[in-house]
Amino acid sequence: MEKLNLEEMKDLILKYIIKEYMEDEDAEITYETPLISSGYVDSFSMVSLLVFLENKFKIKIPPGKATPEAFDNVNKIVELVNQYL
């Protein structure tokens, strides 16, 4: 896989979240929008998001690191992914 820069990675993850988890695809969410604490992403969705990230970026995120806090916004997700690239 080609190496994505930070902005490309953020956009890719944000688009995936909007496509998969947002009932209203016109909802205004940003890299800082709380995903878990606002209810956009639930625990089941978090697992599928984890699988997407691991497959897309060819990484393995340890279960202890895949916390609701680490998945609460796109910027935090990108930080987590970057730890394992």
KOLGU-4560 file (N, C-alpha, C; in nm, 3 decimals, padded with zeros to 5 digits):
<recs>
<n_xx: 00.084 n_yy: -00.119 n_zz: 00.000 ca_xx: 00.000 ca_yy: 00.000 ca_zz: 00.000 c_xx: 00.087 c_yy: 00.124 c_zz: 00.000 mol: A seq: 1 type: MET>
<n_xx: 00.049 n_yy: 00.225 n_zz: -00.078 ca_xx: 00.125 ca_yy: 00.348 ca_zz: -00.080 c_xx: 00.111 c_yy: 00.420 c_zz: 00.054 mol: A seq: 2 type: GLU>
<n_xx: 00.214 n_yy: 00.492 n_zz: 00.091 ca_xx: 00.212 ca_yy: 00.563 ca_zz: 00.219 c_xx: 00.126 c_yy: 00.688 c_zz: 00.205 mol: A seq: 3 type: LYS>
<n_xx: 00.027 n_yy: 00.701 n_zz: 00.292 ca_xx: -00.059 ca_yy: 00.819 ca_zz: 00.289 c_xx: -00.001 c_yy: 00.925 c_zz: 00.380 mol: A seq: 4 type: LEU>
<n_xx: -00.020 n_yy: 01.051 n_zz: 00.342 ca_xx: 00.019 ca_yy: 01.155 ca_zz: 00.436 c_xx: -00.092 c_yy: 01.171 c_zz: 00.539 mol: A seq: 5 type: ASN>
<n_xx: -00.068 n_yy: 01.251 n_zz: 00.640 ca_xx: -00.161 ca_yy: 01.264 ca_zz: 00.752 c_xx: -00.300 c_yy: 01.310 c_zz: 00.707 mol: A seq: 6 type: LEU>
<n_xx: -00.303 n_yy: 01.410 n_zz: 00.619 ca_xx: -00.434 ca_yy: 01.461 ca_zz: 00.573 c_xx: -00.509 c_yy: 01.357 c_zz: 00.491 mol: A seq: 7 type: GLU>
<n_xx: -00.438 n_yy: 01.282 n_zz: 00.407 ca_xx: -00.503 ca_yy: 01.177 ca_zz: 00.329 c_xx: -00.558 c_yy: 01.068 c_zz: 00.420 mol: A seq: 8 type: GLU>
<n_xx: -00.482 n_yy: 01.034 n_zz: 00.523 ca_xx: -00.527 ca_yy: 00.932 ca_zz: 00.618 c_xx: -00.651 c_yy: 00.981 c_zz: 00.693 mol: A seq: 9 type: MET>
<n_xx: -00.649 n_yy: 01.105 n_zz: 00.738 ca_xx: -00.766 ca_yy: 01.162 ca_zz: 00.808 c_xx: -00.888 c_yy: 01.160 c_zz: 00.718 mol: A seq: 10 type: LYS>
<n_xx: -00.871 n_yy: 01.202 n_zz: 00.593 ca_xx: -00.983 ca_yy: 01.205 ca_zz: 00.499 c_xx: -01.038 c_yy: 01.066 c_zz: 00.472 mol: A seq: 11 type: ASP>
<n_xx: -00.950 n_yy: 00.969 n_zz: 00.453 ca_xx: -00.991 ca_yy: 00.832 ca_zz: 00.428 c_xx: -01.074 c_yy: 00.777 c_zz: 00.545 mol: A seq: 12 type: LEU>
<n_xx: -01.027 n_yy: 00.799 n_zz: 00.666 ca_xx: -01.097 ca_yy: 00.748 ca_zz: 00.786 c_xx: -01.229 c_yy: 00.822 c_zz: 00.804 mol: A seq: 13 type: ILE>
<n_xx: -01.229 n_yy: 00.954 n_zz: 00.786 ca_xx: -01.352 ca_yy: 01.032 ca_zz: 00.801 c_xx: -01.457 c_yy: 00.987 c_zz: 00.699 mol: A seq: 14 type: LEU>
<n_xx: -01.416 n_yy: 00.967 n_zz: 00.574 ca_xx: -01.510 ca_yy: 00.923 ca_zz: 00.471 c_xx: -01.567 c_yy: 00.785 c_zz: 00.504 mol: A seq: 15 type: LYS>
<n_xx: -01.481 n_yy: 00.696 n_zz: 00.554 ca_xx: -01.528 ca_yy: 00.563 ca_zz: 00.592 c_xx: -01.632 c_yy: 00.573 c_zz: 00.704 mol: A seq: 16 type: TYR>
<n_xx: -01.605 n_yy: 00.654 n_zz: 00.805 ca_xx: -01.698 ca_yy: 00.669 ca_zz: 00.918 c_xx: -01.831 c_yy: 00.726 c_zz: 00.870 mol: A seq: 17 type: ILE>
<n_xx: -01.826 n_yy: 00.827 n_zz: 00.786 ca_xx: -01.951 ca_yy: 00.886 ca_zz: 00.735 c_xx: -02.029 c_yy: 00.783 c_zz: 00.655 mol: A seq: 18 type: ILE>
<n_xx: -01.961 n_yy: 00.710 n_zz: 00.567 ca_xx: -02.027 ca_yy: 00.610 ca_zz: 00.481 c_xx: -02.087 c_yy: 00.495 c_zz: 00.562 mol: A seq: 19 type: LYS>
<n_xx: -02.012 n_yy: 00.446 n_zz: 00.660 ca_xx: -02.054 ca_yy: 00.326 ca_zz: 00.733 c_xx: -02.145 c_yy: 00.352 c_zz: 00.853 mol: A seq: 20 type: GLU>
<n_xx: -02.127 n_yy: 00.464 n_zz: 00.922 ca_xx: -02.193 ca_yy: 00.480 ca_zz: 01.052 c_xx: -02.288 c_yy: 00.597 c_zz: 01.063 mol: A seq: 21 type: TYR>
<n_xx: -02.284 n_yy: 00.689 n_zz: 00.969 ca_xx: -02.370 ca_yy: 00.806 ca_zz: 00.981 c_xx: -02.500 c_yy: 00.781 c_zz: 00.907 mol: A seq: 22 type: MET>
<n_xx: -02.612 n_yy: 00.792 n_zz: 00.977 ca_xx: -02.740 ca_yy: 00.773 ca_zz: 00.911 c_xx: -02.767 c_yy: 00.889 c_zz: 00.816 mol: A seq: 23 type: GLU>
<n_xx: -02.725 n_yy: 01.008 n_zz: 00.854 ca_xx: -02.739 ca_yy: 01.126 ca_zz: 00.770 c_xx: -02.603 c_yy: 01.156 c_zz: 00.709 mol: A seq: 24 type: ASP>
<n_xx: -02.584 n_yy: 01.119 n_zz: 00.582 ca_xx: -02.452 ca_yy: 01.135 ca_zz: 00.520 c_xx: -02.414 c_yy: 01.281 c_zz: 00.501 mol: A seq: 25 type: GLU>
<n_xx: -02.508 n_yy: 01.372 n_zz: 00.522 ca_xx: -02.478 ca_yy: 01.515 ca_zz: 00.513 c_xx: -02.442 c_yy: 01.573 c_zz: 00.650 mol: A seq: 26 type: ASP>
<n_xx: -02.439 n_yy: 01.488 n_zz: 00.751 ca_xx: -02.404 ca_yy: 01.535 ca_zz: 00.886 c_xx: -02.266 c_yy: 01.600 c_zz: 00.882 mol: A seq: 27 type: ALA>
<n_xx: -02.255 n_yy: 01.709 n_zz: 00.954 ca_xx: -02.128 ca_yy: 01.781 ca_zz: 00.958 c_xx: -02.041 c_yy: 01.721 c_zz: 01.068 mol: A seq: 28 type: GLU>
<n_xx: -01.947 n_yy: 01.639 n_zz: 01.030 ca_xx: -01.851 ca_yy: 01.592 ca_zz: 01.129 c_xx: -01.711 c_yy: 01.627 c_zz: 01.081 mol: A seq: 29 type: ILE>
<n_xx: -01.626 n_yy: 01.653 n_zz: 01.178 ca_xx: -01.490 ca_yy: 01.696 ca_zz: 01.149 c_xx: -01.393 c_yy: 01.596 c_zz: 01.212 mol: A seq: 30 type: THR>
<n_xx: -01.265 n_yy: 01.624 n_zz: 01.199 ca_xx: -01.163 ca_yy: 01.538 ca_zz: 01.259 c_xx: -01.173 c_yy: 01.539 c_zz: 01.412 mol: A seq: 31 type: TYR>
<n_xx: -01.234 n_yy: 01.642 n_zz: 01.468 ca_xx: -01.244 ca_yy: 01.655 ca_zz: 01.614 c_xx: -01.381 c_yy: 01.615 c_zz: 01.670 mol: A seq: 32 type: GLU>
<n_xx: -01.477 n_yy: 01.585 n_zz: 01.584 ca_xx: -01.611 ca_yy: 01.549 ca_zz: 01.631 c_xx: -01.605 c_yy: 01.425 c_zz: 01.719 mol: A seq: 33 type: THR>
<n_xx: -01.660 n_yy: 01.432 n_zz: 01.841 ca_xx: -01.664 ca_yy: 01.311 ca_zz: 01.926 c_xx: -01.751 c_yy: 01.204 c_zz: 01.859 mol: A seq: 34 type: PRO>
<n_xx: -01.693 n_yy: 01.088 n_zz: 01.838 ca_xx: -01.764 ca_yy: 00.980 ca_zz: 01.767 c_xx: -01.833 c_yy: 00.886 c_zz: 01.864 mol: A seq: 35 type: LEU>
<n_xx: -01.760 n_yy: 00.842 n_zz: 01.965 ca_xx: -01.815 ca_yy: 00.745 ca_zz: 02.061 c_xx: -01.903 c_yy: 00.817 c_zz: 02.163 mol: A seq: 36 type: ILE>
<n_xx: -01.849 n_yy: 00.922 n_zz: 02.224 ca_xx: -01.923 ca_yy: 00.990 ca_zz: 02.331 c_xx: -02.049 c_yy: 01.059 c_zz: 02.279 mol: A seq: 37 type: SER>
<n_xx: -02.055 n_yy: 01.088 n_zz: 02.148 ca_xx: -02.176 ca_yy: 01.149 ca_zz: 02.094 c_xx: -02.271 c_yy: 01.044 c_zz: 02.036 mol: A seq: 38 type: SER>
<n_xx: -02.227 n_yy: 00.916 n_zz: 02.034 ca_xx: -02.315 ca_yy: 00.810 ca_zz: 01.988 c_xx: -02.310 c_yy: 00.780 c_zz: 01.839 mol: A seq: 39 type: GLY>
<n_xx: -02.224 n_yy: 00.848 n_zz: 01.764 ca_xx: -02.213 ca_yy: 00.817 ca_zz: 01.621 c_xx: -02.157 c_yy: 00.677 c_zz: 01.598 mol: A seq: 40 type: TYR>
<n_xx: -02.063 n_yy: 00.636 n_zz: 01.684 ca_xx: -02.001 ca_yy: 00.504 ca_zz: 01.673 c_xx: -02.025 c_yy: 00.431 c_zz: 01.805 mol: A seq: 41 type: VAL>
<n_xx: -02.088 n_yy: 00.313 n_zz: 01.797 ca_xx: -02.111 ca_yy: 00.233 ca_zz: 01.918 c_xx: -02.004 c_yy: 00.125 c_zz: 01.929 mol: A seq: 42 type: ASP>
<n_xx: -02.013 n_yy: 00.041 n_zz: 02.031 ca_xx: -01.908 ca_yy: -00.059 ca_zz: 02.053 c_xx: -01.899 c_yy: -00.159 c_zz: 01.939 mol: A seq: 43 type: SER>
<n_xx: -02.012 n_yy: -00.196 n_zz: 01.880 ca_xx: -02.009 ca_yy: -00.289 ca_zz: 01.767 c_xx: -01.942 c_yy: -00.223 c_zz: 01.646 mol: A seq: 44 type: PHE>
<n_xx: -01.977 n_yy: -00.098 n_zz: 01.621 ca_xx: -01.917 ca_yy: -00.023 ca_zz: 01.510 c_xx: -01.767 c_yy: -00.004 c_zz: 01.532 mol: A seq: 45 type: SER>
<n_xx: -01.729 n_yy: 00.013 n_zz: 01.656 ca_xx: -01.588 ca_yy: 00.033 ca_zz: 01.688 c_xx: -01.506 c_yy: -00.090 c_zz: 01.646 mol: A seq: 46 type: MET>
<n_xx: -01.563 n_yy: -00.208 n_zz: 01.666 ca_xx: -01.495 ca_yy: -00.332 ca_zz: 01.628 c_xx: -01.479 c_yy: -00.338 c_zz: 01.475 mol: A seq: 47 type: VAL>
<n_xx: -01.584 n_yy: -00.303 n_zz: 01.402 ca_xx: -01.572 ca_yy: -00.306 ca_zz: 01.255 c_xx: -01.476 c_yy: -00.198 c_zz: 01.206 mol: A seq: 48 type: SER>
<n_xx: -01.472 n_yy: -00.084 n_zz: 01.274 ca_xx: -01.376 ca_yy: 00.021 ca_zz: 01.240 c_xx: -01.233 c_yy: -00.027 c_zz: 01.264 mol: A seq: 49 type: LEU>
<n_xx: -01.212 n_yy: -00.097 n_zz: 01.373 ca_xx: -01.080 ca_yy: -00.154 ca_zz: 01.405 c_xx: -01.036 c_yy: -00.251 c_zz: 01.294 mol: A seq: 50 type: LEU>
<n_xx: -01.126 n_yy: -00.338 n_zz: 01.252 ca_xx: -01.095 ca_yy: -00.434 ca_zz: 01.145 c_xx: -01.062 c_yy: -00.359 c_zz: 01.016 mol: A seq: 51 type: VAL>
<n_xx: -01.139 n_yy: -00.256 n_zz: 00.984 ca_xx: -01.111 ca_yy: -00.174 ca_zz: 00.865 c_xx: -00.971 c_yy: -00.114 c_zz: 00.873 mol: A seq: 52 type: PHE>
<n_xx: -00.937 n_yy: -00.054 n_zz: 00.986 ca_xx: -00.805 ca_yy: 00.010 ca_zz: 01.002 c_xx: -00.692 c_yy: -00.092 c_zz: 00.988 mol: A seq: 53 type: LEU>
<n_xx: -00.709 n_yy: -00.207 n_zz: 01.054 ca_xx: -00.604 ca_yy: -00.310 ca_zz: 01.048 c_xx: -00.585 c_yy: -00.362 c_zz: 00.906 mol: A seq: 54 type: GLU>
<n_xx: -00.695 n_yy: -00.382 n_zz: 00.834 ca_xx: -00.686 ca_yy: -00.432 ca_zz: 00.697 c_xx: -00.632 c_yy: -00.325 c_zz: 00.602 mol: A seq: 55 type: ASN>
<n_xx: -00.682 n_yy: -00.205 n_zz: 00.615 ca_xx: -00.643 ca_yy: -00.097 ca_zz: 00.524 c_xx: -00.496 c_yy: -00.060 c_zz: 00.538 mol: A seq: 56 type: LYS>
<n_xx: -00.449 n_yy: -00.054 n_zz: 00.663 ca_xx: -00.313 ca_yy: -00.008 ca_zz: 00.688 c_xx: -00.215 c_yy: -00.122 c_zz: 00.718 mol: A seq: 57 type: PHE>
<n_xx: -00.265 n_yy: -00.247 n_zz: 00.709 ca_xx: -00.179 ca_yy: -00.365 ca_zz: 00.730 c_xx: -00.107 c_yy: -00.358 c_zz: 00.865 mol: A seq: 58 type: LYS>
<n_xx: -00.186 n_yy: -00.332 n_zz: 00.969 ca_xx: -00.131 ca_yy: -00.321 ca_zz: 01.105 c_xx: -00.210 c_yy: -00.410 c_zz: 01.199 mol: A seq: 59 type: ILE>
<n_xx: -00.160 n_yy: -00.427 n_zz: 01.320 ca_xx: -00.233 ca_yy: -00.498 ca_zz: 01.425 c_xx: -00.235 c_yy: -00.407 c_zz: 01.547 mol: A seq: 60 type: LYS>
<n_xx: -00.354 n_yy: -00.366 n_zz: 01.589 ca_xx: -00.369 ca_yy: -00.282 ca_zz: 01.708 c_xx: -00.405 c_yy: -00.372 c_zz: 01.825 mol: A seq: 61 type: ILE>
<n_xx: -00.322 n_yy: -00.372 n_zz: 01.930 ca_xx: -00.352 ca_yy: -00.458 ca_zz: 02.046 c_xx: -00.487 c_yy: -00.422 c_zz: 02.108 mol: A seq: 62 type: PRO>
<n_xx: -00.562 n_yy: -00.523 n_zz: 02.155 ca_xx: -00.693 ca_yy: -00.497 ca_zz: 02.214 c_xx: -00.690 c_yy: -00.391 c_zz: 02.325 mol: A seq: 63 type: PRO>
<n_xx: -00.586 n_yy: -00.389 n_zz: 02.403 ca_xx: -00.576 ca_yy: -00.292 ca_zz: 02.512 c_xx: -00.562 c_yy: -00.148 c_zz: 02.465 mol: A seq: 64 type: GLY>
<n_xx: -00.522 n_yy: -00.131 n_zz: 02.340 ca_xx: -00.506 ca_yy: 00.004 ca_zz: 02.284 c_xx: -00.631 c_yy: 00.051 c_zz: 02.210 mol: A seq: 65 type: LYS>
<n_xx: -00.720 n_yy: -00.042 n_zz: 02.176 ca_xx: -00.842 ca_yy: -00.008 ca_zz: 02.102 c_xx: -00.952 c_yy: 00.031 c_zz: 02.201 mol: A seq: 66 type: ALA>
<n_xx: -00.933 n_yy: 00.146 n_zz: 02.264 ca_xx: -01.026 ca_yy: 00.191 ca_zz: 02.367 c_xx: -01.124 c_yy: 00.293 c_zz: 02.309 mol: A seq: 67 type: THR>
<n_xx: -01.238 n_yy: 00.313 n_zz: 02.376 ca_xx: -01.331 ca_yy: 00.418 ca_zz: 02.330 c_xx: -01.262 c_yy: 00.555 c_zz: 02.323 mol: A seq: 68 type: PRO>
<n_xx: -01.173 n_yy: 00.583 n_zz: 02.416 ca_xx: -01.103 ca_yy: 00.712 ca_zz: 02.414 c_xx: -01.017 c_yy: 00.724 c_zz: 02.287 mol: A seq: 69 type: GLU>
<n_xx: -00.949 n_yy: 00.616 n_zz: 02.250 ca_xx: -00.861 ca_yy: 00.619 ca_zz: 02.133 c_xx: -00.939 c_yy: 00.630 c_zz: 02.002 mol: A seq: 70 type: ALA>
<n_xx: -01.068 n_yy: 00.595 n_zz: 02.006 ca_xx: -01.151 ca_yy: 00.597 ca_zz: 01.886 c_xx: -01.252 c_yy: 00.711 c_zz: 01.888 mol: A seq: 71 type: PHE>
<n_xx: -01.236 n_yy: 00.808 n_zz: 01.979 ca_xx: -01.342 ca_yy: 00.908 ca_zz: 01.996 c_xx: -01.341 c_yy: 01.019 c_zz: 01.892 mol: A seq: 72 type: ASP>
<n_xx: -01.234 n_yy: 01.036 n_zz: 01.816 ca_xx: -01.241 ca_yy: 01.127 ca_zz: 01.703 c_xx: -01.136 c_yy: 01.086 c_zz: 01.600 mol: A seq: 73 type: ASN>
<n_xx: -01.147 n_yy: 01.141 n_zz: 01.481 ca_xx: -01.059 ca_yy: 01.099 ca_zz: 01.371 c_xx: -00.913 c_yy: 01.128 c_zz: 01.405 mol: A seq: 74 type: VAL>
<n_xx: -00.886 n_yy: 01.243 n_zz: 01.465 ca_xx: -00.746 ca_yy: 01.275 ca_zz: 01.499 c_xx: -00.686 c_yy: 01.172 c_zz: 01.594 mol: A seq: 75 type: ASN>
<n_xx: -00.764 n_yy: 01.127 n_zz: 01.693 ca_xx: -00.715 ca_yy: 01.025 ca_zz: 01.787 c_xx: -00.695 c_yy: 00.891 c_zz: 01.716 mol: A seq: 76 type: LYS>
<n_xx: -00.784 n_yy: 00.858 n_zz: 01.623 ca_xx: -00.771 ca_yy: 00.733 ca_zz: 01.548 c_xx: -00.643 c_yy: 00.735 c_zz: 01.465 mol: A seq: 77 type: ILE>
<n_xx: -00.615 n_yy: 00.848 n_zz: 01.401 ca_xx: -00.495 ca_yy: 00.861 ca_zz: 01.319 c_xx: -00.370 c_yy: 00.848 c_zz: 01.407 mol: A seq: 78 type: VAL>
<n_xx: -00.372 n_yy: 00.910 n_zz: 01.526 ca_xx: -00.260 ca_yy: 00.896 ca_zz: 01.620 c_xx: -00.237 c_yy: 00.749 c_zz: 01.653 mol: A seq: 79 type: GLU>
<n_xx: -00.345 n_yy: 00.677 n_zz: 01.680 ca_xx: -00.336 ca_yy: 00.535 ca_zz: 01.714 c_xx: -00.278 c_yy: 00.455 c_zz: 01.596 mol: A seq: 80 type: LEU>
<n_xx: -00.332 n_yy: 00.476 n_zz: 01.478 ca_xx: -00.284 ca_yy: 00.404 ca_zz: 01.359 c_xx: -00.135 c_yy: 00.430 c_zz: 01.337 mol: A seq: 81 type: VAL>
<n_xx: -00.094 n_yy: 00.555 n_zz: 01.351 ca_xx: 00.046 ca_yy: 00.591 ca_zz: 01.327 c_xx: 00.142 c_yy: 00.523 c_zz: 01.423 mol: A seq: 82 type: ASN>
<n_xx: 00.094 n_yy: 00.485 n_zz: 01.541 ca_xx: 00.179 ca_yy: 00.413 ca_zz: 01.637 c_xx: 00.218 c_yy: 00.274 c_zz: 01.584 mol: A seq: 83 type: GLN>
<n_xx: 00.137 n_yy: 00.219 n_zz: 01.494 ca_xx: 00.158 ca_yy: 00.081 ca_zz: 01.450 c_xx: 00.197 c_yy: 00.070 c_zz: 01.303 mol: A seq: 84 type: TYR>
<n_xx: 00.216 n_yy: 00.181 n_zz: 01.235 ca_xx: 00.259 ca_yy: 00.178 ca_zz: 01.095 c_xx: 00.407 c_yy: 00.147 c_zz: 01.086 mol: A seq: 85 type: LEU>
</recs>
